[in-house]
Protein backbone atom coordinates (compact mmCIF):
# COMPACT_ATOMS: atom_id res chain seq x y z
CA UNK A 1 0.00 0.00 0.00
CA UNK A 2 1.25 3.48 -0.92
CA UNK A 3 2.33 5.29 2.26
CA UNK A 4 3.42 8.52 0.58
CA UNK A 5 0.46 10.51 1.86
CA UNK A 6 0.94 9.21 5.39
CA UNK A 7 4.64 9.99 5.39
CA UNK A 8 4.16 13.50 4.03
CA UNK A 9 1.67 14.34 6.76
CA UNK A 10 3.93 12.86 9.42
CA UNK A 11 6.92 14.85 8.12
CA UNK A 12 4.97 18.12 8.21
CA UNK A 13 3.66 17.34 11.68
CA UNK A 14 7.16 16.70 12.99
CA UNK A 15 8.51 19.89 11.41
CA UNK A 16 5.75 22.07 12.87
CA UNK A 17 6.22 20.69 16.38
CA UNK A 18 10.02 20.94 16.15
CA UNK A 19 9.77 24.71 15.72
CA UNK A 20 7.79 25.03 18.95
CA UNK A 21 10.29 22.81 20.76
CA UNK A 22 13.37 24.72 19.62
CA UNK A 23 12.26 28.36 19.33
CA UNK A 24 13.66 30.99 21.74
CA UNK A 25 11.58 31.47 24.92
CA UNK A 26 10.47 34.93 23.77
CA UNK A 27 8.81 33.36 20.69
CA UNK A 28 7.21 30.39 22.45
CA UNK A 29 3.69 31.80 22.67
CA UNK A 30 3.76 32.96 19.04
CA UNK A 31 5.07 29.57 17.87
CA UNK A 32 2.28 27.81 19.79
CA UNK A 33 -0.29 30.05 18.14
CA UNK A 34 1.10 29.26 14.68
CA UNK A 35 1.12 25.53 15.45
CA UNK A 36 -2.47 25.54 16.70
CA UNK A 37 -3.63 27.47 13.61
CA UNK A 38 -1.97 24.90 11.32
CA UNK A 39 -3.34 21.91 13.24
CA UNK A 40 -6.87 23.33 13.25
CA UNK A 41 -6.81 23.96 9.49
CA UNK A 42 -5.32 20.62 8.44
CA UNK A 43 -8.04 18.40 6.89
CA UNK A 44 -6.86 15.22 8.61
CA UNK A 45 -5.43 16.47 11.90
CA UNK A 46 -8.37 18.79 12.58
CA UNK A 47 -10.55 15.70 12.82
CA UNK A 48 -8.27 14.26 15.49
CA UNK A 49 -8.42 17.53 17.45
CA UNK A 50 -12.21 17.29 17.51
CA UNK A 51 -11.88 13.75 18.81
CA UNK A 52 -9.44 14.79 21.55
CA UNK A 53 -11.78 17.52 22.75
CA UNK A 54 -14.54 14.97 23.31
CA UNK A 55 -12.61 13.53 26.27
CA UNK A 56 -14.67 14.08 29.39
CA UNK A 57 -11.85 14.12 31.93
CA UNK A 58 -11.41 17.14 34.17
CA UNK A 59 -7.88 18.06 33.09
CA UNK A 60 -8.78 20.37 30.18
CA UNK A 61 -11.24 22.27 32.37
CA UNK A 62 -8.52 22.80 34.97
CA UNK A 63 -6.11 24.14 32.33
CA UNK A 64 -8.85 26.46 31.05
CA UNK A 65 -9.39 27.68 34.61
CA UNK A 66 -5.69 28.53 34.89
CA UNK A 67 -5.89 30.61 31.70
CA UNK A 68 -9.07 32.27 32.94
CA UNK A 69 -7.39 33.17 36.23
CA UNK A 70 -4.57 34.81 34.31
CA UNK A 71 -7.04 36.89 32.31
CA UNK A 72 -8.77 38.09 35.47
CA UNK A 73 -5.45 39.11 37.06
CA UNK A 74 -4.21 41.20 34.18
CA UNK A 75 -6.13 44.09 35.69
CA UNK A 76 -4.28 43.48 38.98
CA UNK A 77 -0.58 43.79 38.15
CA UNK A 78 0.36 43.84 41.83
CA UNK A 79 -0.98 40.27 42.15
CA UNK A 80 0.64 39.07 38.95
CA UNK A 81 4.02 40.23 40.17
CA UNK A 82 3.75 38.22 43.39
CA UNK A 83 5.06 34.69 43.57
CA UNK A 84 2.60 32.49 41.75
CA UNK A 85 2.24 29.89 44.52
CA UNK A 86 1.49 32.68 47.04
CA UNK A 87 -1.32 34.13 44.95
CA UNK A 88 -2.92 31.19 43.10
CA UNK A 89 -3.04 27.40 43.40
CA UNK A 90 -3.43 25.86 39.92
CA UNK A 91 -3.92 22.30 41.16
CA UNK A 92 -2.10 19.23 39.89
CA UNK A 93 -2.18 17.05 36.78
CA UNK A 94 -4.40 13.97 37.29
CA UNK A 95 -5.03 12.52 33.80
CA UNK A 96 -5.88 8.83 34.14
CA UNK A 97 -6.10 7.81 30.45
CA UNK A 98 -4.18 8.43 27.25
CA UNK A 99 -7.18 10.30 25.85
CA UNK A 100 -7.40 12.60 28.86
CA UNK A 101 -3.65 13.22 28.72
CA UNK A 102 -3.98 14.26 25.06
CA UNK A 103 -6.87 16.56 26.00
CA UNK A 104 -4.72 18.17 28.72
CA UNK A 105 -1.86 18.62 26.22
CA UNK A 106 -4.18 20.25 23.67
CA UNK A 107 -5.73 22.51 26.32
CA UNK A 108 -2.24 23.59 27.41
CA UNK A 109 -1.28 24.44 23.83
CA UNK A 110 -4.50 26.45 23.45
CA UNK A 111 -3.84 28.31 26.71
CA UNK A 112 -0.33 29.34 25.66
CA UNK A 113 -1.44 30.15 22.09
CA UNK A 114 -4.24 32.32 23.46
CA UNK A 115 -1.86 34.38 25.58
CA UNK A 116 -1.73 37.86 24.01
CA UNK A 117 1.25 38.99 26.08
CA UNK A 118 4.34 39.37 23.90
CA UNK A 119 6.75 36.58 24.72
CA UNK A 120 4.20 34.83 26.91
CA UNK A 121 3.11 35.63 30.45
CA UNK A 122 5.41 34.28 33.17
CA UNK A 123 2.50 33.76 35.56
CA UNK A 124 0.70 31.52 33.04
CA UNK A 125 3.79 29.45 32.25
CA UNK A 126 4.66 28.97 35.92
CA UNK A 127 1.12 27.92 36.78
CA UNK A 128 1.03 25.48 33.88
CA UNK A 129 4.45 24.17 34.88
CA UNK A 130 3.31 23.68 38.47
CA UNK A 131 0.14 21.94 37.27
CA UNK A 132 2.05 19.55 34.99
CA UNK A 133 4.92 18.71 37.39
CA UNK A 134 3.39 19.14 40.88
CA UNK A 135 6.37 21.34 41.74
CA UNK A 136 5.09 24.30 43.77
CA UNK A 137 8.43 26.11 43.54
CA UNK A 138 9.15 25.62 39.85
CA UNK A 139 11.28 28.28 38.12
CA UNK A 140 10.30 29.97 34.88
CA UNK A 141 12.81 28.15 32.66
CA UNK A 142 11.86 24.83 34.25
CA UNK A 143 8.17 25.58 33.72
CA UNK A 144 8.76 26.36 30.06
CA UNK A 145 10.67 23.11 29.62
CA UNK A 146 7.90 21.18 31.40
CA UNK A 147 5.28 22.58 29.03
CA UNK A 148 7.46 21.57 26.10
CA UNK A 149 8.29 18.09 27.44
CA UNK A 150 4.87 17.12 28.78
CA UNK A 151 2.27 19.03 26.74
CA UNK A 152 3.90 19.73 23.38
CA UNK A 153 5.66 16.37 23.13
CA UNK A 154 2.59 14.60 24.48
CA UNK A 155 0.29 16.09 21.85
CA UNK A 156 2.77 15.30 19.07
CA UNK A 157 3.08 11.67 20.16
CA UNK A 158 -0.69 11.23 20.33
CA UNK A 159 -1.29 12.74 16.88
CA UNK A 160 1.62 10.80 15.37
CA UNK A 161 0.22 7.52 16.71
CA UNK A 162 -3.29 8.25 15.42
CA UNK A 163 -2.43 9.54 11.96
CA UNK A 164 -2.25 6.21 10.17
CA UNK A 165 -5.89 5.16 10.34
CA UNK A 166 -7.43 8.30 8.80
CA UNK A 167 -4.59 8.76 6.33
CA UNK A 168 -4.78 5.12 5.27
CA UNK A 169 -8.45 5.48 4.34
CA UNK A 170 -7.70 8.57 2.25
CA UNK A 171 -4.77 6.82 0.58
CA UNK A 172 -6.92 3.77 -0.16
CA UNK A 173 -9.62 5.93 -1.73
CA UNK A 174 -7.00 7.51 -4.00
CA UNK A 175 -5.86 4.03 -5.05
CA UNK A 176 -9.44 2.88 -5.59
CA UNK A 177 -10.14 5.96 -7.71
CA UNK A 178 -7.14 5.19 -9.93
CA UNK A 179 -8.14 1.53 -10.23
CA UNK A 180 -11.73 2.40 -11.11
CA UNK A 181 -10.99 5.17 -13.61
CA UNK A 182 -8.11 3.43 -15.36
CA UNK A 183 -9.35 -0.14 -15.58
CA UNK A 184 -12.97 -0.58 -14.44
CA UNK A 185 -15.13 2.22 -15.81
CA UNK A 186 -17.14 -0.03 -18.12
CA UNK A 187 -17.51 -2.73 -15.49
CA UNK A 188 -18.73 -0.23 -12.89
CA UNK A 189 -21.28 1.26 -15.29
CA UNK A 190 -22.61 -2.21 -15.97
CA UNK A 191 -22.65 -2.98 -12.24
CA UNK A 192 -24.68 0.15 -11.51
CA UNK A 193 -27.31 -0.89 -14.10
CA UNK A 194 -27.49 -4.67 -13.68
CA UNK A 195 -26.57 -4.73 -10.00
CA UNK A 196 -25.13 -7.41 -7.78
CA UNK A 197 -26.60 -9.34 -4.83
CA UNK A 198 -29.99 -7.66 -5.40
CA UNK A 199 -28.40 -4.20 -5.24
CA UNK A 200 -28.27 -1.65 -8.07
CA UNK A 201 -27.13 1.92 -8.52
CA UNK A 202 -25.08 3.48 -5.75
CA UNK A 203 -25.61 0.48 -3.45
CA UNK A 204 -23.99 -1.84 -5.98
CA UNK A 205 -21.14 0.59 -6.53
CA UNK A 206 -20.66 0.91 -2.77
CA UNK A 207 -20.39 -2.88 -2.57
CA UNK A 208 -17.52 -2.79 -5.07
CA UNK A 209 -15.73 -0.25 -2.87
CA UNK A 210 -16.52 -2.40 0.17
CA UNK A 211 -14.94 -5.44 -1.51
CA UNK A 212 -11.84 -3.44 -2.40
CA UNK A 213 -11.37 -2.20 1.16
CA UNK A 214 -11.91 -5.71 2.49
CA UNK A 215 -9.10 -6.98 0.25
CA UNK A 216 -6.60 -4.51 1.68
CA UNK A 217 -4.45 -5.48 4.64
CA UNK A 218 -5.47 -2.71 6.99
CA UNK A 219 -6.45 -2.83 10.64
CA UNK A 220 -10.16 -2.23 10.15
CA UNK A 221 -13.28 -4.25 10.70
CA UNK A 222 -15.69 -3.54 7.85
CA UNK A 223 -19.27 -3.44 9.05
CA UNK A 224 -21.67 -3.48 6.07
CA UNK A 225 -25.08 -1.92 6.59
CA UNK A 226 -28.02 -1.99 4.24
CA UNK A 227 -30.93 -0.35 6.01
CA UNK A 228 -32.37 2.89 4.77
CA UNK A 229 -30.96 5.96 6.46
CA UNK A 230 -27.64 4.26 7.19
CA UNK A 231 -24.21 4.83 5.64
CA UNK A 232 -23.10 2.41 2.94
CA UNK A 233 -19.84 1.44 4.66
CA UNK A 234 -18.64 1.72 8.24
CA UNK A 235 -15.05 0.89 9.16
CA UNK A 236 -14.36 0.19 12.81
CA UNK A 237 -10.84 0.58 14.15
CA UNK A 238 -9.49 -1.87 16.73
CA UNK A 239 -9.62 1.00 19.26
CA UNK A 240 -13.38 1.34 18.67
CA UNK A 241 -13.46 4.48 16.52
CA UNK A 242 -15.43 4.53 13.28
CA UNK A 243 -14.82 5.75 9.75
CA UNK A 244 -18.04 6.45 7.82
CA UNK A 245 -18.27 6.29 4.02
CA UNK A 246 -21.33 6.95 1.88
CA UNK A 247 -21.70 6.66 -1.89
CA UNK A 248 -23.65 8.69 -4.43
CA UNK A 249 -24.29 7.80 -8.06
CA UNK A 250 -24.60 10.55 -10.67
CA UNK A 251 -26.14 9.24 -13.88
CA UNK A 252 -25.24 10.39 -17.36
CA UNK A 253 -28.70 11.89 -17.84
CA UNK A 254 -28.78 13.84 -14.55
CA UNK A 255 -29.35 17.55 -15.00
CA UNK A 256 -27.16 20.15 -13.27
CA UNK A 257 -29.91 20.71 -10.69
CA UNK A 258 -30.05 16.95 -10.03
CA UNK A 259 -26.27 16.88 -9.53
CA UNK A 260 -26.40 19.79 -7.08
CA UNK A 261 -29.19 18.19 -5.05
CA UNK A 262 -27.43 14.82 -4.92
CA UNK A 263 -24.17 16.37 -3.73
CA UNK A 264 -25.91 18.54 -1.11
CA UNK A 265 -27.91 15.54 0.12
CA UNK A 266 -24.73 13.43 0.25
CA UNK A 267 -22.74 15.93 2.30
CA UNK A 268 -25.60 16.40 4.78
CA UNK A 269 -26.13 12.64 5.09
CA UNK A 270 -22.47 11.97 5.87
CA UNK A 271 -22.45 14.78 8.44
CA UNK A 272 -25.51 13.26 10.13
CA UNK A 273 -23.94 9.79 10.11
CA UNK A 274 -20.86 11.27 11.77
CA UNK A 275 -23.14 12.74 14.44
CA UNK A 276 -24.70 9.29 14.96
CA UNK A 277 -21.31 7.64 15.41
CA UNK A 278 -19.79 10.62 17.28
CA UNK A 279 -16.97 10.88 14.74
CA UNK A 280 -15.43 14.18 13.59
CA UNK A 281 -15.08 13.23 9.91
CA UNK A 282 -16.56 11.05 7.18
CA UNK A 283 -16.26 10.42 3.45
CA UNK A 284 -18.53 11.07 0.49
CA UNK A 285 -17.60 8.96 -2.54
CA UNK A 286 -19.32 10.09 -5.76
CA UNK A 287 -19.43 7.80 -8.79
CA UNK A 288 -20.04 10.12 -11.74
CA UNK A 289 -21.27 8.86 -15.11
CA UNK A 290 -21.63 12.40 -16.42
CA UNK A 291 -19.35 13.58 -19.20
CA UNK A 292 -19.47 17.05 -17.71
CA UNK A 293 -16.88 18.04 -15.17
CA UNK A 294 -18.38 18.47 -11.70
CA UNK A 295 -16.78 21.31 -9.73
CA UNK A 296 -18.08 21.64 -6.16
CA UNK A 297 -16.75 24.60 -4.21
CA UNK A 298 -14.71 22.82 -1.52
CA UNK A 299 -11.77 23.54 0.71
CA UNK A 300 -8.50 21.84 -0.17
CA UNK A 301 -5.29 20.98 1.64
CA UNK A 302 -2.53 18.44 0.97
CA UNK A 303 -4.42 17.26 -2.15
CA UNK A 304 -7.56 16.43 -0.12
CA UNK A 305 -10.87 18.17 -0.75
CA UNK A 306 -13.44 18.52 1.99
CA UNK A 307 -16.45 20.45 3.27
CA UNK A 308 -16.97 21.51 6.86
CA UNK A 309 -20.65 21.06 7.67
CA UNK A 310 -22.39 20.94 11.01
CA UNK A 311 -19.07 20.80 12.86
CA UNK A 312 -17.96 17.74 10.87
CA UNK A 313 -15.43 17.36 8.06
CA UNK A 314 -16.69 15.50 4.99
CA UNK A 315 -13.97 14.41 2.58
CA UNK A 316 -14.93 14.29 -1.10
CA UNK A 317 -13.73 11.69 -3.61
CA UNK A 318 -15.11 11.72 -7.15
CA UNK A 319 -14.73 8.60 -9.30
CA UNK A 320 -15.32 9.29 -12.98
CA UNK A 321 -16.84 6.26 -14.75
CA UNK A 322 -18.39 8.02 -17.77
CA UNK A 323 -18.57 6.37 -21.17
CA UNK A 324 -16.22 8.89 -22.71
CA UNK A 325 -12.80 9.05 -24.38
CA UNK A 326 -9.75 10.01 -22.39
CA UNK A 327 -9.42 13.59 -21.20
CA UNK A 328 -6.88 14.34 -23.97
CA UNK A 329 -9.46 13.35 -26.63
CA UNK A 330 -12.58 14.70 -24.98
CA UNK A 331 -12.11 18.25 -26.19
CA UNK A 332 -13.40 21.27 -24.32
CA UNK A 333 -14.93 20.08 -21.08
CA UNK A 334 -18.37 21.22 -20.00
CA UNK A 335 -18.60 22.05 -16.33
CA UNK A 336 -21.22 21.90 -13.60
CA UNK A 337 -20.23 24.40 -10.93
CA UNK A 338 -21.74 23.74 -7.50
CA UNK A 339 -21.44 26.76 -5.16
CA UNK A 340 -20.79 26.16 -1.48
CA UNK A 341 -24.10 27.79 -0.60
CA UNK A 342 -25.88 25.04 -2.55
CA UNK A 343 -23.84 22.33 -0.82
CA UNK A 344 -24.63 23.71 2.63
CA UNK A 345 -28.33 24.08 1.90
CA UNK A 346 -30.55 21.18 2.89
CA UNK A 347 -31.61 19.25 -0.19
CA UNK A 348 -33.93 16.42 -1.10
CA UNK A 349 -32.27 13.99 -3.47
CA UNK A 350 -34.16 13.60 -6.77
CA UNK A 351 -35.81 10.27 -7.39
CA UNK A 352 -34.06 7.73 -9.60
N, C-alpha and C positions, 0 to 999 in steps of 0.2 A: 504494500500500500504506500502511496506517495505521501511522504511526511514533510514535504517542502513548506506547506502552509503552516503546519504546526511549528516547525523549526523557526520560521520567520517571526511568528508571533512571540515565541519564547525568546528569541534574540532581542527583539524590541523591548519586551518586558524587562529583561535583564539590564539593558542599557539605560532605560528610564529610571529604574531603581538604583543603579550604580551612581547616577548623578546625585541623588538625594543622600546616598551614603558617603560620598566623598566631597561634597561641596563645603566651602568654608562655613563656619557657624553663622556668620552674618547673613548668609544666603539660604539658610536651612528652611525657613518659613516659606520663602518664595519658591524654592525647589519643590517643597511639598505641595504647594498650590498648583504648580505646573504638572506634577505627577498625577494629582487627583483629577485635574481637568482632562488629561490624556486618558486615564483609566475610565472615566465616566463617559467619554465619547467613543471608546473603542467598541465595535459592534459585538465582539465576543466577550471581552472582559467585563463590559458593562452588565451583561447578564449575570455574571458571577457576583458582581457587587450587589445586585438586587437580592441574590440568594443569600449572601452573607448578612445583609441587613434584616433578613427574616428571623435571625436567631433571637430567641426570646430571653436569653440570659441577661442578668442585670449589669454586666460590665459596661456595655456601650452607654447606658443611661448614666452611670457613674462618671464616665469620661465627659459626657455632655454637661453634667453638673459642674465639673471642674472648669470647663470653658465658660459656662454661664456665670460662675463665681468671679472669674477674671473680668468678664464684661461689666459686672456690677461694681467692681472695685476700681475701674478706670477713672471713675469720678472721685475716688478717694486715694489720691497718690500717697498720702501719709501711711495708709495701710499697705499699699503695694510695696512700699520701700522696706517695711518691716520683714523680719525673717519669716519665711512662708509657713514654717511649722508652729510659729507663735500666733499667726493670724488666721490660719485655715487648715483644716484637716481633710485631705482629699480622700482618705480611705485607702484600702489596699486591693490589689489585683486578686480576683478569686475565680477566674474562668475555670470551669470544670470539664469542658469539652473542646475539641479542636474547633468546632464551629463557633463557640462562644469566644475562644481566643482570637479567631480571625475577625470576629465582629469588634472586639476590643481594639485590635490593631487598626482596623479601618476607621473606627471612631477617633482614635488617637491621631491618625493622619488628617482626618477632617478637622479636628480641633486645631492642629498646628497650621494647616492650610487656611483656616478661617481667621487666623490671627492677623489683624491689620496693622500691627506694630512693626515698623521696619526692623528687620533682623530677628524678629521674634521676641515675645515678652518673657523675661527671665522668670517671672512668677508662674506663668503657665508651664514652662518647661520643667521647673523644679517640682511643681505639683504633679505633673505627669510622671516625672522620674520617681518621685516618692511613691506614687500609686503603683507603678510597674515593678519596683524593686523592694518595697516595704522598708526603705531606708529613710528615716525621718530627718536625717542630717545630711542628705545628699547634696553635693556641690553642683554648680551649674554645668561644668564640663562633663561631670559624671551623669547628670540627668540627661543631657543631650545625647551622650553615648548610649544610655539605656533606652531612650526612645528609638534610636537607630537600630540597636541590637534586638530589642524585643518587638517593637511595633512594626518598624519598616521591614526588617528581615522576616518577621512572622507573616506579614501580609504577602510579601513576595513568595515565600515558600508555599503558602496556601494556594495562591493563584497559579503558581508554576505546576503544582501537583494536580490541579483541577482543569488545566487547559486542554489536555488531550481529548477528553470525551466530546466536548462541544466542537473542537477543531476537527476531530476525526469525522464527525457527521458532515460538516461542511466540505471536507476534502472528499468524502465518499460521494456526495451529491455532485461535485464537479466531475468526478470520474464517471458517474452514472450518466451525466449529461453528455460527456464525450462519447461514451459507448452508444447511447441512444441515437444521437445525431449523426454519428459517423457510420454506424453499422446496422441500426435497427429501426429506422424511420418507417419503412414499409411494414415491417412486422408489427410495430406498435399501432399504426393506423388500422391494420386488420384486427388487432386485438381489441381496440376500442369499439369496433363495429360488431364483430362476431362474438366477442367476449370469451371468458374462461371461467369455469366453475360457477356458472350461473350469474356471472357478473359482467357488465358491459360498461362502456364509457369510462369515466374517471375511476370507478371502482376497479375495473380490470387493469387499467394502467397503474393504479396504486399497488395492485398485487404484483405486477412486474417489478416495481421498485422494492416492494417488500421481499421478493425472492432474491433480488440482487443484494440487499443488505444482509439477508440471512446467510448468503454465501461468503460474506466477508468475515475474516477472523478478527472480530472486534469484541470487546467485553460488554456486550449488550444482550439483554433478553428482549426479543421482539414479541410484543403482545398485539396480535391482530384483533381488530374490532370491526364489527359490521353493522351495528345498530345505527338507526338514523340519529343524527345529532351528535355523533361521535367522530373523532378524528380517524383518518384512514389507517395510520400507523402510529404506534406508541412504542418507543424504545425505553427500556428500564435499565438504568445502570446498576451494577452490583451494590452501590451504596444506597440505592433506593430512589434516586432522582429520575426524572422522566424527560424524554425528548419527544416532542409532539410534531408529527408531520401530517399535512393534509394536502390532497391533490385536487386540482381543477383541470377540466378538459375544455379547451377552446376549439370549437369546430370550424371547419373551413368556411362555412356559410354564416357564421356569427357576425352580426353587424357591430360597428364600433360601440354602440350603446350596450349591446349584449356583453361585449368584452369588458367594458367598464364596470358593469354590474357584477359580473362574475369575479373580477379581481377584488372589488370592494367587499363582496360577500365573503370571499376567501380570506382576506386579511382579518376581517372582523371575526370569522369563525375560529381561526387559529388563535387570535387573542383571547377569545372566550374559553377555548380548550386549555390554554395556558393558565387562565384563572382557575379552571376546574382542578387542574393538577398542581396548582401553586408553583408553576415554573415561570421564570422570567422571560423565556424566549421559546419560539417555535419556528416551524418552517412551512412555507407555502410553496409547493412544487406545481408549476403550471405546464401542462402538456399543450402546446399550441400547434394546431393544424392550419392556422391562417398563414397565407403567404405574406401578409402585411406585417411589418415590424411593429411589435408592441412596445411602447416606451412609457412605462409608469414612472412618475416623478418620485424617486426614492433617494434616500441617503446612501452614501457609499463610503467604504473604508476598507483598505487592504483587500481590494477586489471583491468584497462582499457587498451585496445590496440588501437594504432592509428598511422597514417602516416601523416607527415607534407609534404604537396605538394602545390606548388604555393602560399605559404603564408597562406594556410588554413590547419586546422586540420581535418582529416577524421577519425572518430572512426569506428572500425571494429567489427562487431558481426557476428559470424558464427553459423548457426543453422543446426545441423546435422539431416537429415531426411532419412538417408540411410536405405535400407531394409537389415538390418544386426542384428546379436545378440548383446547383451550388450557387453560393452567393456571388461568385465571380461571373456567372452566366445569367443571373437573375435580372440584371439591369437595374434601373433606378427603383429603389425600394419605396413602397408606399408605407405610411406610418400611421399608427393609432396612438396618439398621445393621450395619456391618462393623468390629469392633474392630481396633485396630492389632495386637494379638497374633495375630489370625487372618491378617492380611495378611503378617506376618513369618514365620508358620509355613509350612514347605514344604507344598505341596499338589499333588495330582494332579488335573488338569482333568477334569471329567466328560465322558463320551463324548457325541457329538452325538445 
